[in-house]
Amino acid sequence: MTEHFTGHNKARLEAGPNRFFLACAILALSIAFLMSAALAGTTAFRKEWQYASGAKI
C-alpha cells in the first residue's frame, strides 16, 4: 500500500517542474502580449497627436 503512495508522490514531484515551466512560459507570453499592445497603443496615439497638431497649423 505504501508503495502506491510513494510512487504517486514521486510522480507528483517529477511533474512539478513541468508545471512550473509552463506557468513561467504563460507568464512571459502574457507580458510580451501586454507590452506589444501598449507599444501599438502609444504608436497610434502619437500618430493621432501628430495629425491633430498638424491640422492646427
LUMDO-742346 format. One line per field, with one value per residue (C-alpha): x, z, y; residue number from 0. Coordinates in nm, 4 decimals. Example, Ala and Ser with C-alpha at 12.3 -4.5 7.8 and 13.67 -1.06 7.14 Angstrom:
REM residues 2
x c(1.2300/1.3670) $
z c(0.7800/0.7140) $
y c(-0.4500/-0.1060) $
num c(0/1) $
***
This chain:
REM residues 57
x c(0.0000/0.2775/0.4469/0.1447/0.1626/0.5406/0.5027/0.2276/0.4393/0.7390/0.5274/0.3877/0.7356/0.8564/0.5560/0.6147/0.8903/0.6932/0.4009/0.6401/0.7995/0.4568/0.3440/0.6603/0.6068/0.2458/0.3532/0.6256/0.3863/0.1279/0.3847/0.5026/0.1437/0.0722/0.3940/0.3164/-0.0378/0.0933/0.3502/0.0852/-0.1429/0.1231/0.2262/-0.1329/-0.1726/0.1440/0.0300/-0.3106/-0.1417/0.0855/-0.2175/-0.4059/-0.1099/-0.0572/-0.4219/-0.3883/-0.1128) $
z c(0.0000/0.0876/-0.2448/-0.4225/-0.2337/-0.2744/-0.6481/-0.6530/-0.4629/-0.6860/-0.9978/-0.8452/-0.7688/-1.1204/-1.2701/-1.0563/-1.2596/-1.5812/-1.4386/-1.3119/-1.6543/-1.8174/-1.5769/-1.6492/-2.0236/-1.9949/-1.7777/-2.0239/-2.3189/-2.1316/-2.0510/-2.4139/-2.5349/-2.2950/-2.3940/-2.7651/-2.7082/-2.5113/-2.7800/-3.0531/-2.8477/-2.7865/-3.1536/-3.2648/-3.0063/-3.1282/-3.4902/-3.3926/-3.1903/-3.4845/-3.7143/-3.4695/-3.4202/-3.7970/-3.8512/-3.6241/-3.8356) $
y c(0.0000/0.2442/0.1653/0.3033/0.6324/0.6522/0.6108/0.8693/1.1232/1.0543/1.1103/1.4290/1.5619/1.4832/1.6628/1.9736/2.1404/2.0888/2.2847/2.5498/2.5970/2.6015/2.8729/3.0737/3.0401/3.1566/3.4491/3.5507/3.5310/3.7373/4.0062/4.0099/4.0459/4.3317/4.5107/4.4781/4.6040/4.9020/4.9797/4.9636/5.1886/5.4521/5.4457/5.5002/5.7778/5.9528/5.9384/6.0771/6.3535/6.4424/6.4549/6.6776/6.9112/6.9310/7.0227/7.3280/7.4831) $
num c(0/1/2/3/4/5/6/7/8/9/10/11/12/13/14/15/16/17/18/19/20/21/22/23/24/25/26/27/28/29/30/31/32/33/34/35/36/37/38/39/40/41/42/43/44/45/46/47/48/49/50/51/52/53/54/55/56) $
***
